[in-house]
Amino acid sequence: MVNLGDARMTESSQAPPVAPGGQWIGLLVCLGVTAVAAAAGAIASVDAAAFYTLLSKPDWAPPALLFGPVWTVLYVLMAIAAWLVWRRDGLSGAKGPLVLYVIQLALNALWTWLFFRWRQGEAAIVEIMVLWLFVLLTLVVFRRRSVLAGLLLLPYLAWVTFAMALTMEIWRRNARVL
């Protein structure tokens, strides 16, 4: 049993409000929406690797080639988390959490545009702080619906926390070009 506030329930005891075929459609929709956000960020980061190599970075900054694989894993985990919430409550029952999810996806994509395409370091710092808050809110709301969904967002929150520190340090070192 999982204690989710006042209601006590197990995830497996919840009767899914979505027909089995609809659950798979829900997974595809969650993967698709997440992929759209990833693509929006990817468009802004076409030249990111070249720009990233020119920047002065701290010793703890990862190489540019690491970002693609990390983000791929994170996006898949995020989409599965959203699907678990959808699956548990159906689209109408999970509307609030899923709106938060879409907002944080949009903020995620926006950061890439601010930092890499528009080279607005200060704005990227403020924006990633807002993104971090929305990721945390999404995690908390998802966890109330599905413990597993909340856990699946933990690596994302950790990565955004790391990215926030890295953004701040890179901007500090490169304020003239950002």
Residue, then its C-alpha position, 0 to 999 in steps of 0.5 A: m500500500v502506498n499512502l498518498g495523502d488522505a487516500r490509501m491505495t495501491e497502484s495495481s488496485q486502481a481500475p484503469p479508466v482507459a480501455p486497454g487499447g486506449q492505454w497504448i494510444g496514450l503511451l504513443v501520445c505521451l511519447g509523441v508530445t515529448a518527442v515534439a518538445a525534444a525536436a523543438g529543442a533539437i532545432a535550436s541546438v543544431d550548432a550547439a556542439a560547435f558553440y559549446t566547444l568554444l565556451s570556457k567551461p568548468d572541469w566538471a562540464p560533460p563533453a558535448l557528445l554526452f548530452g544527446p544520449v542523456w536527453t534521449v533517456l530522460y525524454v523516454l522516462m518522462a513520457i512513460a511517467a506521463w503515460l502512467v498518470w494518464r493510464r491511472d486517471g484517464l485523460s480527463g482525470a489527469k488533465g491538471p498533471l498533464v498540463l503541468y507536464v506540457i508546460q515543463l516540456a515547453l520550458n525545457a525546449l525554450w531553454t535551448w533556444l535561449f542559451f544556444r540559438w539566441r545566446q541569452g545567458e541571463a534569460a537562460i538562467v532565469e528560465i532554467m530556474v522556472l523550469w526546475l520549479f515546474v519539473l519539481l511541481t510535476l514530479v510532486v503531482f505525478r507522485r501523488r498519482s503514481v509513485l513510479a511516475g514520480l520516481l521516473l522524473l527524479p533523474y530529470l530533476a537531477w539533470v536539470t539541477f546539474a544543468m542549472a549549475l552548469t548554465m550559471e557557471i558557463w554564463r559567468r565565464n562567458a558573459r560577453v558571448l552569452 
